[in-house]
Amino acid sequence: MRQLTEQELQTLLAKLAGYTGRSLNNLIVPQSDSEDERHVFRLQGNRVYYVKKSLADLSTSFPRDTLLSLGTCIGKFTKTGKFRIHITALDVIAPHARYKVWIKDNGIMPYLYGSNVVKAHVGRWSEDIPEHTGVLVYDSNDTPLGFGVTARSTAEIRKLDPTAIAVFRQADVGEYLREEDTLFTTYFQSPQSNGGSTAALNKIFDSYRDAPEENPDGIGIEGAMKFLGDIQVQLDEVACLGIAELLKSPSMGEFTREGFVNGWRGAGCDNLQKMIAHAADIRARIPAEPDLFRRVYRYTFPLCRMQGQRNLQFDIAAEQWRLFFTPEHGGIQWNTPTTPWLDWWIEYLEERGKRPVNKDLWEQVEVFLRKTLEDENFGWWSADAAWPGTLDEFVGWVQAKRGKAAEEMEVE
């Protein structure tokens, strides 16, 4: 166990300040006149501990390889050097929280099962909370439940629909029951403890089967459409594909019993109301979280591919691109001030003869999209990079099209 480097300490304090503001000083100043009574941060492996200095000094008498824990673990550093706060820091940070959100009783369980906080579940909040700001989440009895980040400012949240997300969940005490690396996993994920939810999910699954005798462990197209309608998911939105990824659907319009039960159980949903809330959460998170967006986007390739084929038919690929790359369907906007990227991309592929789309091209289009949104003028582009040939040619096509448009403007 050692002291943090200057860079590590700056990263840690910046993270904590997001929740405490100026109250951050209260975490480290001495609580008495004795210097030994102040708290310090110590690093063991990649985990950061918050401990009294006097205790930290005493710990130096133990060999590092025999000292497993000291004080309160408040988080860990990732391999990329970012600091990820742990729910175990809740009691440390809660007394010094700058902004707070109190949720109603009917919002507690969805939150503790990993869902974001929707406006309908907010009881009250601190005044003038800015957008994308760290908050502490409490129940109505002032019991701290976890950490979050505001999706909008308090002024904007008041104008939102009841189902709109007010706070993105960062960590909650329910993680004690959900994380696979905690002490309690063996019990809480055992057949005895999951029996109730498994039975409930099997019952829900059975109610949507199209042909129970012919296919007892499968839901077909009609049952899938009815189920998606019951959890308030439209077929023409990205959230529908998010549900398919969650439940590991083998193909469009199909669910297996194993994927259905495991997916919903992992999400902590064992009734339709929880499923509706989780679907709304997925709907809001997909465009806002690049990792989730990419996971759902990439799962769509095998999901929509015709049986027995390696590639995706162009018409199907184009339909899915229009779904993922327009905000109207729950995706992200692929347009920049001077370039209608989505329209040009499909136009370019149509000119090339509507060829089937392979997996590599499908996956790299999403990477290419994010690059163009960062810099539409190709400052990041290199002909030597390992892009698919189709994207290499598209860059030249775009540059030529831009040049032609500029010439036409000069003539006019």
N, C-alpha and C positions, 0 to 999 in steps of 0.2 A: 504494500500500500504506500503510495507516494503523494506528494503535492502535485497539483495541476500545473502544467506549463502556462505561460502567459496567454498563448493563443487558446488553449483549452478553457482557461478561466474566462476569457472574454466571450467565447462561444456560449458557455454555460450561463453567465450572468445576463447575456442578451436574451436568452430563452426565458429565464426566470423573470426578467423585467417585463416581458410581454404580459405576464399575469399580475405582477405586483406593482409595477410602476415605480414611483419614488420610494415606496415602502420596502424596496429591495434591501436598503441599508439595515432595516430591522432584523434581517436574517443573519447578519454577520457582526453587528456591533455587540460589545459585551453587555450582558444583562445585569451586570454588577460592576463594581470598580475593579474587579480582578480580571486581568488580561486572559487568564486561563479559562474563564467562564464564557468567552466568546466562541462562536461556532466557526468551523472551517470546513472546507471541502477536501476530500481525499479520493484518490483513484485507485481502484483495485481491478486489474484487468482492464475492461472497458466500462466498468460501472463506477458511478460517482456516489460517494457517501457524504452525508451531512452529519457532523459530529462535534461535540464539545472539544475544544483544543486540549484541555487537560487529559481527556480520554484518548485523544489521538496521540498525544505525547507518550502516554503509558503503553500504547499498542506497539511502539517501536521496539519493545523488548521481545516481541514475538517474531519469529522468522516469517518473511512474506508469504512463503508457500504454505504456511499453516494457518494464516489468518484469512478466514473466509468472508467475514462481514463485520462491520463496525458502524454503529450509529444507524442512520436511516438511509437506505438506498433511494436516491431521488431520480435516477435515470441512467442512461448509458450513451456512450459515443458510438456512432455507426462507423462503418469502414470508410465512409467518405468524409468523416470528421464532423458530421452534424450531431447535435445533442438531442436525444429523444427522451422526453420526460416520462417517468413512470407514475402509475397511479399511487404508488407508495409515497410519493411526494405530497399527496393531497393534504395530510395533516400539517405538513411544514408550511405549505403555501397558503392554505385557506385563511389563516388569521390575518394575512397581509394582502389579500386579494384587492385589486383596484376596482374591477368591474365584476358584477354578479348577476346571475339569472336564476330565478326560482321557477321550477316547473310544477305543474299541477299533479295531483295524485295519479290521474289517468295517463300521464306521460312518463312516470317513473320506470315502469317495466320495459316499455320500448327502448328507453334510453339505456337501461342496464343490460339490455340484450344487444347493444351495439348500434342502435339507430340514432340518427341526428334528431335534434329538437325542432319540431314544427311549431308554427306560430300558435296553433290551437292549444298546444301543451304548455305555453308560457303563461305563468301566473303574473309575474312582475319582473322588472329588471332595473338595474342601476340607470340613472338618467344619463343621456348623451353618450352612449357607448358608440365609438366609431365602428366603421365596417372593418372586417377582418382583424378583429382585436381579441386577444385572449380573455376568457371569462371563466369564472368558477361557477359550476352548476350545483344548485341546492334544491332540496325538496322544500315543501311549505313549512316544515319545522326547523329550517335552517341547518339541516344536516348536509354537509358537503357530499356530493355524489361523483363529481369528476370535473374534467377540464373540457373546454370547448373553444371554438373560434366563431365569432359572429359572421353570419353570411351577409348581413346588411347592417347599416346603422340603426339605432332604435327608432329614429324618425322614419326611415324607410320601411322597417318591419311593420309599423302600425298600418301601413297601406297595403300590405300583402294579403293574399288569400290565406284562410286558415290552414291549408295543407302545405303552404310554402315553408321552406326550411329557414329557421331563424338562427340556429346555432349548429355548426358542424361539430360532431363529437370527436374529441381527441383521445380521451382516456376516461374510464369510469370504473367504479368499484366492482362492477359485474365481471371485470376481467379476471378477478380471483376465481371465477367459476368457469371462464371460457378458455383461458390460455392453456395450451398443452404443456407448457414447461413449468406449471405451478405445482405445488405440493399436493393440491387437492384433485388433480385431474383424474387420477386412478379411480377415485370414488365417483366424482360427478359425471364421468363419461362411461361408467359401468352400466351394464344392462339393467341392473336394479333401479338406478336413478333415472335412466332414460326411458324406462318402460312406459310411463304415462304419456310422454310426448310422442314416442314411437307409435303407440297404439292410436293416439289421436290423429297422427299424420297418415297412418295406414287407412284409417276410417275416411279421412278426407280424400285420399287417393282413390279408394274404392268407389266413392260417390261419383267420380268423373270418368270411370272406365267406359269405353264404348262397347266392348264385347268381352264381358267378364269371363265367359266360358272359353272363348277362343284365345284370348290374350289377357289372362288374369293379372299380369304384372306390367301392363302397358296402358297408357292413355293415348287414344288416337286423335285425329284432327278435330272432330266434333267436341270431344271432351276437353281438349286443350283450349279450344276457342271459348267454351263456356267458362272454364276455370280462369282464363286470363280476363274475361269480362267481369267475373265475380271479384277479382282482386284489383279491378279498375285499371287494367293495362290494355292499351290499344295495340292492334296488330301492326300499325304503321308508325310506331315510335321505337326509338333505340332501347327504351326500357324493356320492351318485349324481348329483345335479344339479350339484355342483361339478366332477365329471369331465366332464359334458356341456358345461359352460361352458369348461373347459380345452380340450376337443377341438372346440369350436364345432359341436356337434351341431345339425343343421338341424331336427330334431324328435325327440320321445321315441322311444328305441329305434333310432336311426339314427346312423351315423358315416360321414363321408366320408373318403377317403384323405388328401386335403389337410389337413383339420382334425386327423385322427389323427396324421399324421406331424409336422406343424408343432407341434401341442400338446405331444406327448411329447418331441420334440427340444428345444423351448424349456424344458421342465422338466428336461432332462438325463437322461431315462429311455429306455434302448434295450433293456431286457429286462423280463420280468415281475416279477422281484424288486424292481427299482427302481420299477416302477409300483405295486407293492403298498405299498412304503414311502412313495411320494409320495401315494397315496390316503389312507393313514393320517395323513399330515401335513395334507392338506386337511381330513380329518374333524375333526382337533383344532383347526385354525385358524379354521374357519368361525364357530363360536360365539364365539371369542375375539377376532377381528379384524373390527370393524364394516365396514371398507372392503371386505374380501373377502366378508363376508356380504351386503352390499348388491349387490355385483357379481353374485354367484350368484343372489340373489333376483330382481334385475331381469332377468337373462337367462332366468329361468324363464317370464316372461310370453309372449314369442314362442315359446318352446320348447313350451309346453303349449297354445297357442292352436290351435283347429281351423283346418284349411287353408281359406283364403278368407274368414276372419272377422277383424274388427278387435278384437273384445273377447273376453274369457275367459269361458267359461260358468261360472255360479255354482258348480255342484257341483265343477268342477275347481279353481276358485279356493279354495273352502273346504277341499278336500282338501290343497292345497298350503300353505295357512295353518296347518293342523293339523300339517303336516310341519315348517315353518320355525319355528313358535312354540311348540314343545314340546321340552324337552331330551331326551326319550326317543328322538327321531328325529335327534338331532344338531343341533337348532336351539337357540333361546333361549326362556326361559320368559316368556310374556306374562301374568303374574299379579302382582298387588301385594297387600299385606295385606288390603285391603278390597274388591278388585275382581277377579273372574275375567274379565279382559279378552277373552281369545280366545273363551270361551263366549258372553259377552254380545255380542261383535261379530258372530258368526255367527247368534246368535238374532235380533239386530236386523235383519240382512240378510234372514233368512228371513221375518220379519214384513213386510218391504217387498216381498215377492214374488219373491225370489231372482233379482234382475235381473243381467244380464251385467255384468262388471267391466271398465272401460276401463283403459288403460295408466296414466293419471294417478292414478286411485284406487289401483291396484295399487302403484305406487311410493310414494305418500304414506302408505299404511298402515304401511309400515316406518318412515318418519320419525315418524309419530304414535305408534307403539309405543315408540320410544326416548324420546319426550317423556313418555309416561305412566309409564315406568319411573323417570324422574328425579323426577317429581312427579305423583302420581295425583290430586291435587286441582285440576288445571287452572290452577295459578298462572301457567303460560306461555301459556294460551289467550287468543286475541283473535278476536272475531267479524269483525274487519276484515282478518285475515290471509288469505292466498290458499290456504286449504284447500279441497278438493273439497266440494261441497254435502252429499254423503253423510256426510262426517266432521263437518261442522257440525251436522247433524241428530243424529248419533250422540252428540255431546257432550250435547245437550239430553235425549236418551233416557236416557243414563247418569245424569244429574243427577236426572231424574224417578224412575228406578228406585231410586236411592239414597234419595231422599226417602220413597218408598213403603215401603222396607225399614225405615227409621228409625221411621215411624209404626207399623208392625206390631210392632216391638220395644217401643214405648211401651205399646201396647195389651196385649201379653203381660205 
